[in-house]
């Protein structure tokens, strides 16, 4: 009954919509410079009020996109789109993330968002659905984060909140005719709601733009990120949660579970009318302590780098883009015994390399009210392992072809629709391949890539007061990969192919301008995400609903966000049900001369829910409790 109520509300909203300016919006996530949108793309407007505190908070209002682990800074924010990415035990898997068109995701498909400054972001985009035909490996969805244009400014922002929250961010910007420069320096510290869940990190981001003409620009960017500690409180059993939801798992305390990260990245982008190119180099050093003894400490030195070039063309009713991208990832991975938080004997010493080369082409043809689009991408992957401790040196070669086609039709001046068929593939990551359930060194030889295909049908409606969409999708994946744990290695994650899975659902969105000073956003999605045995995919909510309303009252801004997460399961057998929940966040902001004051309350209703669920955890340790009601206050000074 609840979902029918939500669906009826959104459908009634959508049905009164009328289109307009969708043709005037160019979406960069679809690569080709077209003014139409035959994909399930959501736009995340720039958070001009700066109400949010983390990148994950911006994403959670997208239908079909589920964000969790926002309060475990050792495991990092996790994101799944239509069930892809749900297996991530840390960070993001199966979703391609780009920042200004440059991959944040490593070649083997892993993503961390901890080094991205929220204060620098502008309008961003999300492709909901398979997009390997455009972006290659691990594109079960795409998140294209874009930095805001540089403007001349000097600001200092300080935030304080409950559980020891302290943020300090300095922002300097200079915008001249042919040169632009921005510097962001940030320091964050948090004691944590749960025992042993605090973190501290510092960030420096420098951006330089050189304009050689109105249509030729060079963008240079450097980022330094240092997190001396991020503790992991671990998963609890339900009995432990009821006894004390703020406690840490005892083994996580005993083994001092957590991580230390240092990352540096340099990027360059060249933009002209027809040719774009980019290059990047990233170095990430990770020292991690896991909550078990054998191989419970990880030293990982990772370098990954890449280059891409693309060309845009247009003639008469034809549009096209073609490109070439290559990237390489080199991991020097060592594991040691974890002796009460101290390094013990060396248990694994191997060098892993993941090289990828991809080429793609997208073409679009317009005939009256019809648009036809096709894309094809070919990817080659070389995966190598040098085992310095054992004799399990290995090498794999994988290839994939990813086609997609779409038809877009202007039904009337007010209504437009599309049909899209796309494909996706996802290789196991180096970390997943190295988690060998035999206990030996070397790769897990039983783990294979997964492949998928999807059909989506969408209707788009917009006018100056309403922007709405309705999407139906059906997806089939083969050799789906999921994590599990073993009694012999408690606390360690392994991975297996579970066979075929199916995903089918409906997504609805609407953005309404109620009056000149008030905007209401509504999103809803419902889906069935099933294995071949008829069980639900674990940790994928059957339904989600979000509502956000903002109101401008002179120099004061007010906002209220409502979020509902439906039923889901913690295990593949669906024996452990996670109850649905609601949360409400409230914000108020006041501008006075060169000062901006912001106050917020997260989880206003004091809902007891779980920030993260550990899939198929051994011993029933599925649950990571979320924080109760918490207040924060922020002051921004403009010099």
C-alpha positions as CSV (number, residue, x, y, z in Angstrom):
1,X,0.0,0.0,0.0
2,X,2.8,2.3,0.9
3,X,4.6,2.0,-2.5
4,X,1.3,2.4,-4.3
5,X,0.7,5.7,-2.5
6,X,4.2,6.9,-3.4
7,X,3.8,5.8,-7.0
8,X,0.4,7.4,-7.4
9,X,1.7,10.7,-6.0
10,X,4.7,10.8,-8.4
11,X,2.7,9.6,-11.4
12,X,0.1,12.3,-10.9
13,X,2.9,14.8,-10.7
14,X,4.5,13.5,-13.8
15,X,1.3,13.4,-15.8
16,X,0.8,17.2,-15.5
17,X,4.3,17.9,-16.7
18,X,5.0,19.5,-20.1
19,X,8.3,19.7,-21.8
20,X,10.4,22.5,-22.8
21,X,14.1,23.2,-22.7
22,X,15.4,19.7,-22.4
23,X,16.8,20.1,-25.9
24,X,18.9,23.0,-24.7
25,X,20.8,21.1,-22.0
26,X,24.0,19.3,-23.0
27,X,24.7,16.3,-20.7
28,X,28.4,15.5,-20.6
29,X,27.8,12.0,-19.1
30,X,26.5,10.7,-22.4
31,X,29.8,11.8,-24.1
32,X,28.4,12.9,-27.4
33,X,27.6,16.6,-27.6
34,X,23.9,16.0,-28.2
35,X,21.0,18.1,-26.8
36,X,18.7,15.0,-26.4
37,X,18.9,12.4,-23.6
38,X,18.1,8.8,-24.6
39,X,19.6,7.5,-21.3
40,X,18.5,7.3,-17.7
41,X,20.5,10.3,-16.6
42,X,19.9,12.3,-13.4
43,X,21.2,15.8,-12.9
44,X,22.5,16.8,-9.4
45,X,22.4,20.6,-9.3
46,X,25.2,22.4,-7.6
47,X,24.6,22.6,-3.8
48,X,24.7,26.4,-3.9
49,X,23.5,26.6,-0.2
50,X,26.3,24.2,0.8
51,X,23.9,22.3,3.2
52,X,25.5,18.9,2.7
53,X,28.7,17.7,4.4
54,X,29.8,14.7,2.4
55,X,29.6,13.7,-1.3
56,X,27.4,10.7,-0.5
57,X,24.7,13.0,0.8
58,X,24.4,14.6,-2.7
59,X,23.9,11.2,-4.4
60,X,21.3,9.7,-2.1
61,X,18.4,11.5,-3.7
62,X,18.9,9.8,-7.1
63,X,16.3,7.1,-7.8
64,X,17.7,3.6,-8.1
65,X,20.9,4.7,-6.4
66,X,21.6,3.5,-2.9
67,X,24.2,5.1,-0.6
68,X,25.5,3.4,2.6
69,X,28.5,3.3,4.9
70,X,28.6,7.1,5.1
71,X,29.7,6.9,8.8
72,X,32.5,4.3,8.4
73,X,35.4,6.4,7.1
74,X,37.7,3.4,7.0
75,X,35.4,1.5,4.6
76,X,34.4,4.7,2.7
77,X,31.1,5.6,1.1
78,X,29.4,2.7,-0.8
79,X,27.1,3.3,-3.8
80,X,25.0,0.9,-5.8
81,X,22.9,1.6,-8.9
82,X,20.1,-0.8,-9.7
83,X,21.9,-3.3,-7.6
84,X,25.3,-3.0,-9.3
85,X,28.0,-2.2,-6.8
86,X,26.2,-3.8,-3.9
87,X,29.0,-6.3,-3.3
88,X,31.6,-3.6,-2.3
89,X,33.2,-4.4,1.1
90,X,34.9,-1.0,1.0
91,X,34.6,2.0,-1.4
92,X,32.6,1.6,-4.6
93,X,32.6,-1.3,-7.0
94,X,30.9,-1.8,-10.3
95,X,30.2,2.0,-10.8
96,X,32.3,4.2,-12.9
97,X,33.2,7.6,-11.2
98,X,34.8,10.4,-13.1
99,X,35.8,13.9,-12.0
100,X,35.7,16.5,-14.8
101,X,35.8,13.6,-17.3
102,X,38.9,12.0,-15.8
103,X,38.5,8.5,-14.2
104,X,38.5,8.4,-10.4
105,X,37.8,4.7,-10.7
106,X,40.9,2.5,-11.0
107,X,41.3,0.4,-14.2
108,X,40.2,-2.7,-12.2
109,X,37.0,-1.0,-11.1
110,X,37.5,0.3,-7.5
111,X,36.7,3.8,-6.4
112,X,37.2,5.9,-3.2
113,X,35.6,9.3,-2.8
114,X,37.6,10.4,0.3
115,X,39.9,12.7,-1.6
116,X,37.2,14.7,-3.4
117,X,36.4,18.1,-2.0
118,X,32.6,18.6,-1.7
119,X,33.1,22.4,-1.7
120,X,34.6,22.4,-5.2
121,X,31.8,20.5,-6.9
122,X,29.3,22.0,-9.3
123,X,26.5,20.4,-11.3
124,X,27.0,16.6,-11.6
125,X,25.3,13.8,-13.5
126,X,24.5,10.1,-12.9
127,X,23.8,7.5,-15.6
128,X,21.4,5.0,-14.0
129,X,22.0,1.7,-15.8
130,X,24.6,-0.1,-17.9
131,X,27.0,2.1,-19.8
132,X,30.0,-0.1,-20.7
133,X,29.4,0.9,-24.4
134,X,30.6,4.4,-23.3
135,X,32.8,3.8,-20.3
136,X,34.1,0.2,-20.4
137,X,34.8,-1.9,-17.4
138,X,32.7,-1.6,-14.2
139,X,30.1,0.7,-15.7
140,X,27.0,-0.7,-14.1
141,X,26.2,3.0,-13.7
142,X,28.3,6.2,-14.1
143,X,28.7,9.1,-11.8
144,X,30.2,12.2,-13.5
145,X,31.3,14.7,-10.8
146,X,32.1,18.2,-12.2
147,X,33.9,21.0,-10.4
148,X,32.2,24.3,-10.3
149,X,33.6,27.1,-12.4
150,X,36.4,29.1,-10.7
151,X,35.4,32.5,-9.5
152,X,37.3,35.2,-7.6
153,X,36.7,34.6,-3.9
154,X,38.3,34.2,-0.5
155,X,36.3,32.1,2.0
156,X,36.9,30.4,5.3
157,X,34.3,27.8,6.5
158,X,34.3,26.3,10.0
159,X,31.9,23.5,11.1
160,X,31.3,21.9,14.5
161,X,28.9,19.2,15.4
162,X,28.1,16.4,17.8
163,X,30.4,13.4,18.3
164,X,33.4,15.6,17.9
165,X,32.8,16.8,14.4
166,X,35.2,19.6,13.4
167,X,35.7,20.8,9.8
168,X,37.8,23.8,8.6
169,X,38.0,24.6,4.9
170,X,39.8,27.5,3.2
171,X,39.0,28.4,-0.4
172,X,40.8,30.9,-2.6
173,X,39.9,31.7,-6.2
174,X,41.2,34.1,-8.8
175,X,39.4,34.5,-12.2
176,X,41.2,36.6,-14.7
177,X,40.7,36.8,-18.5
178,X,43.0,34.0,-19.5
179,X,44.1,32.5,-16.3
180,X,42.1,31.0,-13.4
181,X,43.4,29.6,-10.2
182,X,41.7,27.9,-7.2
183,X,43.2,26.5,-3.9
184,X,41.2,24.5,-1.4
185,X,42.7,23.5,1.9
186,X,40.6,21.4,4.3
187,X,41.0,19.6,7.6
188,X,38.4,17.3,9.1
189,X,38.2,15.4,12.4
190,X,35.4,13.3,13.9
191,X,35.4,11.2,17.1
192,X,32.6,9.0,15.9
193,X,29.2,8.0,17.2
194,X,30.4,4.4,17.9
195,X,33.4,3.5,19.8
196,X,36.5,3.2,17.6
197,X,34.9,5.0,14.6
198,X,36.7,8.3,14.5
199,X,38.9,9.7,11.7
200,X,41.1,12.6,10.8
201,X,42.2,13.8,7.3
202,X,43.7,16.8,5.5
203,X,43.2,17.8,1.9
204,X,45.0,20.2,-0.5
205,X,43.6,20.8,-4.0
206,X,45.1,23.2,-6.5
207,X,43.6,24.0,-9.9
208,X,45.0,26.1,-12.7
209,X,43.2,26.9,-16.0
210,X,45.0,28.6,-18.9
211,X,42.9,30.0,-21.8
212,X,44.7,30.1,-25.1
213,X,41.5,31.2,-26.9
214,X,37.8,31.2,-26.3
215,X,37.6,27.5,-27.3
216,X,41.0,26.2,-26.2
217,X,41.9,25.6,-22.6
218,X,44.4,23.7,-20.5
219,X,43.3,22.6,-17.0
220,X,45.9,21.4,-14.5
221,X,45.0,19.9,-11.1
222,X,46.9,18.6,-8.1
223,X,45.4,16.9,-5.0
224,X,47.1,15.8,-1.8
225,X,45.1,13.7,0.7
226,X,46.4,12.5,4.0
227,X,44.3,10.4,6.5
228,X,46.6,9.4,9.4
229,X,43.8,7.3,10.9
230,X,40.3,6.1,10.1
231,X,39.1,3.5,12.6
232,X,36.7,0.6,11.8
233,X,34.2,-0.2,14.5
234,X,33.2,-3.4,12.7
235,X,29.9,-5.3,12.4
236,X,27.8,-6.4,15.3
237,X,25.3,-9.1,15.9
238,X,21.7,-8.1,16.5
239,X,22.1,-9.0,20.2
240,X,25.1,-6.8,20.5
241,X,23.2,-3.9,18.8
242,X,20.3,-4.2,21.3
243,X,22.8,-4.3,24.2
244,X,24.8,-1.2,23.1
245,X,24.5,0.1,19.6
246,X,27.5,2.4,20.2
247,X,30.0,-0.3,21.0
248,X,32.7,-1.6,18.6
249,X,33.2,-5.2,17.8
250,X,35.7,-6.5,20.4
251,X,37.9,-8.1,17.7
252,X,38.2,-4.7,15.9
253,X,39.4,-3.2,19.2
254,X,41.8,-6.1,19.8
255,X,43.3,-5.9,16.4
256,X,43.1,-2.1,16.1
257,X,41.2,-2.3,12.9
258,X,41.4,0.7,10.6
259,X,43.5,2.3,7.9
260,X,46.0,5.1,7.1
261,X,46.0,6.6,3.6
262,X,48.2,9.0,1.7
263,X,47.2,9.9,-1.8
264,X,48.5,12.3,-4.5
265,X,47.1,12.9,-7.9
266,X,48.1,15.1,-10.9
267,X,45.7,15.6,-13.8
268,X,45.8,17.6,-17.1
269,X,42.9,18.2,-19.5
270,X,43.1,19.9,-22.9
271,X,39.8,21.2,-24.4
272,X,39.2,22.5,-27.9
273,X,36.2,22.7,-30.2
274,X,36.7,19.2,-31.7
275,X,39.5,17.5,-29.7
276,X,39.7,16.8,-26.0
277,X,42.5,14.9,-24.2
278,X,43.4,14.1,-20.6
279,X,46.2,12.5,-18.7
280,X,46.5,11.6,-15.0
281,X,48.8,10.0,-12.4
282,X,47.7,8.8,-9.0
283,X,49.7,7.4,-6.1
284,X,47.9,5.9,-3.1
285,X,49.6,4.3,-0.1
286,X,47.4,2.3,2.2
287,X,48.2,0.7,5.6
288,X,45.2,-1.3,6.8
289,X,44.6,-3.4,9.9
290,X,41.9,-6.0,9.7
291,X,40.1,-7.7,12.6
292,X,41.9,-11.1,12.3
293,X,45.4,-12.4,12.8
294,X,46.5,-14.3,9.7
295,X,47.2,-11.8,6.8
296,X,45.4,-9.2,8.9
297,X,47.7,-6.3,8.0
298,X,47.9,-4.9,4.5
299,X,50.6,-2.7,3.0
300,X,49.5,-1.5,-0.4
301,X,51.4,0.8,-2.6
302,X,49.3,1.7,-5.7
303,X,50.2,3.7,-8.8
304,X,47.6,4.2,-11.5
305,X,47.8,6.4,-14.5
306,X,46.1,6.9,-17.8
307,X,45.6,8.9,-21.0
308,X,42.6,9.5,-23.2
309,X,41.8,11.4,-26.4
310,X,38.5,12.0,-28.1
311,X,37.1,13.8,-31.2
312,X,33.7,15.3,-31.7
313,X,32.2,15.7,-35.2
314,X,29.0,17.1,-36.7
315,X,27.6,17.3,-40.3
316,X,24.0,17.9,-41.4
317,X,21.8,15.5,-39.3
318,X,24.8,13.5,-38.0
319,X,26.7,13.7,-34.7
320,X,29.5,11.5,-33.6
321,X,32.4,11.1,-31.2
322,X,35.2,8.5,-31.1
323,X,37.9,8.1,-28.6
324,X,40.8,6.0,-27.3
325,X,41.6,5.5,-23.6
326,X,44.3,3.5,-21.9
327,X,45.1,3.1,-18.2
328,X,47.4,1.0,-16.0
329,X,47.3,0.1,-12.3
330,X,50.3,-1.3,-10.4
331,X,49.7,-2.7,-6.9
332,X,52.5,-3.7,-4.6
333,X,50.6,-5.8,-2.1
334,X,52.0,-7.2,1.1
335,X,50.1,-9.0,3.9
336,X,51.4,-9.6,7.4
337,X,50.0,-11.3,10.5
338,X,48.1,-8.9,12.7
339,X,49.4,-9.4,16.3
340,X,47.1,-7.2,18.4
341,X,47.6,-4.3,16.0
342,X,51.4,-5.0,15.4
343,X,52.9,-6.4,12.3
344,X,53.8,-10.1,12.5
345,X,55.2,-12.5,9.9
346,X,54.9,-11.8,6.2
347,X,52.2,-13.9,4.7
348,X,51.9,-12.5,1.1
349,X,54.2,-10.5,-1.1
350,X,53.1,-10.0,-4.7
351,X,53.0,-7.3,-7.4
352,X,49.8,-7.0,-9.4
353,X,49.2,-5.2,-12.6
354,X,46.1,-4.3,-14.5
355,X,46.4,-2.8,-17.9
356,X,43.4,-1.7,-20.1
357,X,43.1,-0.3,-23.6
358,X,39.7,0.8,-24.9
359,X,38.4,2.4,-28.0
360,X,34.8,3.5,-28.6
361,X,32.6,5.3,-31.1
362,X,29.2,7.0,-30.7
363,X,27.0,8.1,-33.6
364,X,23.6,9.8,-33.7
365,X,21.3,10.5,-36.6
366,X,18.2,12.8,-36.6
367,X,15.2,12.4,-38.8
368,X,12.4,14.7,-38.1
369,X,11.1,13.9,-34.6
370,X,13.3,10.8,-34.3
371,X,16.8,10.4,-33.1
372,X,18.8,7.1,-33.5
373,X,22.0,6.5,-31.5
374,X,24.4,3.6,-31.4
375,X,27.7,3.1,-29.6
376,X,30.3,0.3,-29.6
377,X,33.3,-0.1,-27.3
378,X,36.1,-2.7,-27.4
379,X,38.3,-3.2,-24.3
380,X,41.4,-5.4,-23.8
381,X,42.6,-6.1,-20.3
382,X,45.9,-7.7,-19.2
383,X,46.1,-8.8,-15.6
384,X,49.4,-10.0,-14.2
385,X,50.6,-11.2,-10.8
386,X,54.2,-11.8,-9.6
387,X,54.3,-13.9,-6.5
388,X,57.5,-13.3,-4.5
389,X,56.5,-15.6,-1.6
390,X,55.0,-18.6,-3.4
391,X,55.0,-20.1,-6.9
392,X,51.6,-18.8,-8.0
393,X,52.7,-16.2,-10.6
394,X,49.8,-15.8,-13.0
395,X,48.6,-13.9,-16.1
396,X,45.2,-13.3,-17.6
397,X,44.0,-11.7,-20.8
398,X,40.4,-10.6,-21.1
399,X,38.5,-8.8,-23.9
400,X,35.0,-7.4,-24.1
401,X,32.8,-5.8,-26.8
402,X,30.0,-3.5,-25.5
403,X,27.4,-2.3,-27.9
404,X,24.3,-0.2,-27.2
405,X,21.5,1.3,-29.2
406,X,18.8,3.9,-28.4
407,X,15.8,5.5,-30.1
408,X,14.5,8.9,-29.0
409,X,11.1,10.3,-30.1
410,X,9.4,13.6,-29.7
411,X,5.9,12.5,-29.0
412,X,4.6,16.1,-28.9
413,X,5.9,19.5,-28.1
414,X,5.4,18.6,-24.4
415,X,6.3,14.9,-24.2
416,X,9.3,12.9,-25.2
417,X,10.3,9.2,-24.8
418,X,13.1,6.8,-25.5
419,X,14.1,3.1,-25.6
420,X,17.6,2.1,-24.7
421,X,19.4,-1.2,-24.9
422,X,22.8,-1.4,-23.4
423,X,25.4,-3.9,-22.2
424,X,27.9,-4.1,-19.3
425,X,30.8,-6.1,-18.1
426,X,32.8,-6.1,-14.9
427,X,36.1,-7.8,-14.2
428,X,37.0,-8.9,-10.7
429,X,39.3,-6.3,-9.0
430,X,42.8,-7.0,-8.0
431,X,41.8,-7.1,-4.4
432,X,39.0,-9.6,-5.1
433,X,41.3,-11.8,-7.2
434,X,43.9,-11.8,-4.4
435,X,41.4,-12.9,-1.8
436,X,42.1,-16.6,-2.3
437,X,39.8,-18.9,-0.3
438,X,42.3,-21.8,-0.6
439,X,44.6,-19.8,1.8
440,X,47.3,-19.9,-0.9
441,X,49.1,-16.9,-2.5
442,X,48.2,-16.0,-6.1
443,X,44.8,-15.3,-7.7
444,X,41.5,-17.0,-7.1
445,X,41.3,-19.1,-10.3
446,X,37.6,-19.7,-9.9
447,X,36.5,-16.1,-10.1
448,X,35.3,-14.9,-13.5
449,X,34.1,-11.5,-15.0
450,X,30.3,-10.8,-15.0
451,X,28.4,-9.6,-18.1
452,X,25.0,-8.0,-18.3
453,X,22.5,-6.5,-20.7
454,X,19.6,-4.1,-20.1
455,X,16.5,-2.6,-21.7
456,X,15.1,0.7,-20.4
457,X,12.0,2.7,-21.5
458,X,11.7,6.3,-20.4
459,X,9.3,9.3,-20.6
460,X,10.6,12.8,-20.1
461,X,8.5,15.8,-19.3
462,X,9.5,19.4,-18.4
463,X,8.4,23.0,-18.3
464,X,9.5,26.1,-16.4
465,X,7.9,24.8,-13.2
466,X,8.1,21.0,-13.5
467,X,10.9,18.6,-14.5
468,X,9.9,14.9,-14.3
469,X,10.7,11.5,-15.7
470,X,9.4,7.9,-15.5
471,X,11.7,4.9,-16.3
472,X,11.1,1.2,-16.6
473,X,14.1,-1.1,-16.8
474,X,14.9,-4.8,-17.0
475,X,18.5,-6.2,-16.6
476,X,20.0,-9.7,-16.8
477,X,23.5,-10.4,-15.5
478,X,25.6,-13.5,-15.8
479,X,28.2,-14.7,-13.3
480,X,27.2,-12.1,-10.8
481,X,30.0,-11.6,-8.2
482,X,29.1,-11.5,-4.4
483,X,31.3,-11.5,-1.2
484,X,31.1,-14.1,1.5
485,X,33.1,-15.1,4.6
486,X,34.6,-18.5,5.8
487,X,34.8,-20.0,9.2
488,X,38.5,-20.7,8.6
489,X,39.2,-17.0,8.0
490,X,36.7,-15.0,10.2
491,X,36.5,-11.4,9.2
492,X,38.1,-11.8,5.8
493,X,36.1,-11.3,2.6
494,X,36.1,-13.7,-0.4
495,X,34.2,-13.5,-3.7
496,X,32.4,-16.0,-5.9
497,X,30.2,-16.0,-9.0
498,X,26.6,-16.8,-8.1
499,X,25.3,-17.3,-11.6
500,X,22.5,-15.4,-13.3
501,X,20.6,-12.5,-11.7
502,X,17.7,-10.3,-12.9
503,X,16.8,-6.8,-12.1
504,X,13.5,-5.1,-13.0
505,X,12.0,-1.9,-11.7
506,X,10.4,1.5,-12.1
507,X,12.0,4.9,-11.2
508,X,10.1,8.2,-11.0
509,X,11.3,11.7,-10.4
510,X,9.8,15.1,-10.3
511,X,11.1,18.6,-9.5
512,X,8.4,21.2,-8.9
513,X,8.7,24.9,-8.5
514,X,5.7,25.4,-6.2
515,X,6.0,29.2,-6.0
516,X,8.9,31.5,-6.9
517,X,10.6,30.9,-3.5
518,X,9.8,27.2,-2.9
519,X,11.0,24.0,-4.7
520,X,9.9,20.4,-4.1
521,X,11.8,17.4,-5.3
522,X,10.3,13.9,-5.2
523,X,11.9,10.6,-6.2
524,X,10.7,7.0,-5.9
525,X,11.9,3.6,-7.2
526,X,10.7,0.1,-6.7
527,X,12.4,-3.0,-8.1
528,X,12.8,-6.8,-7.9
529,X,16.5,-7.8,-7.8
530,X,16.6,-11.6,-8.0
531,X,19.1,-14.5,-8.2
532,X,18.5,-17.6,-10.3
533,X,17.1,-19.2,-7.1
534,X,14.5,-16.5,-6.7
535,X,16.2,-14.8,-3.7
536,X,16.7,-11.1,-3.4
537,X,20.2,-9.7,-4.0
538,X,21.5,-8.8,-0.5
539,X,21.6,-5.2,0.7
540,X,19.5,-3.9,-2.3
541,X,16.4,-2.1,-1.0
542,X,13.2,-3.1,-2.8
543,X,12.0,0.5,-2.7
544,X,13.3,4.0,-1.9
545,X,11.6,7.3,-1.6
546,X,13.1,10.8,-1.1
547,X,11.6,14.2,-0.8
548,X,13.3,17.5,-0.5
549,X,11.8,20.9,-0.1
550,X,13.6,24.3,0.0
551,X,12.1,27.7,0.8
552,X,13.7,31.1,0.5
553,X,12.5,33.6,3.1
554,X,14.4,36.8,2.4
555,X,18.0,36.3,3.5
556,X,17.0,33.0,5.2
557,X,16.9,29.6,3.5
558,X,15.1,26.6,4.9
559,X,15.3,23.0,3.7
560,X,13.8,19.6,4.8
561,X,14.9,16.2,3.4
562,X,12.9,13.0,3.9
563,X,14.3,9.6,3.0
564,X,12.7,6.1,3.1
565,X,14.7,2.9,2.6
566,X,12.6,-0.2,2.1
567,X,13.1,-3.8,3.1
568,X,16.4,-5.6,2.2
569,X,18.3,-8.7,3.3
570,X,21.8,-9.1,4.8
571,X,22.5,-12.5,3.3
572,X,22.2,-14.3,-0.1
573,X,19.7,-16.9,1.4
574,X,17.4,-14.1,2.5
575,X,17.1,-15.4,6.1
576,X,18.1,-12.1,7.7
577,X,15.7,-9.3,7.0
578,X,16.7,-5.6,7.5
579,X,13.6,-3.6,8.4
580,X,12.7,-0.4,6.4
581,X,13.2,3.0,8.0
582,X,12.6,6.7,7.6
583,X,15.0,9.6,8.3
584,X,14.5,13.4,8.2
585,X,17.2,16.0,7.9
586,X,16.5,19.8,8.5
587,X,18.6,22.8,7.6
588,X,18.4,26.5,8.1
589,X,20.7,29.2,6.6
590,X,21.0,32.9,7.2
591,X,23.1,35.4,5.2
592,X,24.3,38.6,6.8
593,X,26.7,40.8,4.9
594,X,29.8,38.7,4.3
595,X,28.8,36.0,6.8
596,X,26.7,32.9,6.1
597,X,25.4,30.8,9.1
598,X,24.1,27.3,8.6
599,X,22.5,25.0,11.2
600,X,21.4,21.5,10.6
601,X,19.9,18.4,12.3
602,X,20.6,15.0,10.9
603,X,18.2,12.2,11.7
604,X,15.7,14.6,13.3
605,X,13.3,11.9,14.4
606,X,16.1,9.9,16.1
607,X,15.5,6.8,14.0
608,X,17.5,3.7,15.0
609,X,18.7,2.3,11.7
610,X,21.9,0.8,10.2
611,X,24.5,2.9,8.3
612,X,25.8,-0.3,6.6
613,X,25.1,-4.0,6.3
614,X,28.0,-6.4,5.9
615,X,26.8,-8.9,3.3
616,X,27.1,-12.6,4.2
617,X,29.1,-11.8,7.3
618,X,30.2,-14.8,9.4
619,X,28.6,-15.2,12.8
620,X,25.7,-12.8,12.2
621,X,27.9,-9.7,12.4
622,X,25.9,-7.9,9.7
623,X,25.1,-4.6,11.5
624,X,26.8,-1.3,11.6
625,X,24.5,1.1,13.6
626,X,24.0,4.6,12.3
627,X,24.2,7.7,14.5
628,X,21.2,9.0,16.3
629,X,20.0,12.6,16.1
630,X,23.0,15.0,15.6
631,X,23.3,18.7,15.3
632,X,25.9,20.8,13.4
633,X,26.7,24.5,13.0
634,X,28.7,26.1,10.2
635,X,29.9,29.6,9.6
636,X,31.3,30.8,6.3
637,X,33.2,34.1,6.0
638,X,33.8,35.8,2.7
639,X,36.7,38.1,2.6
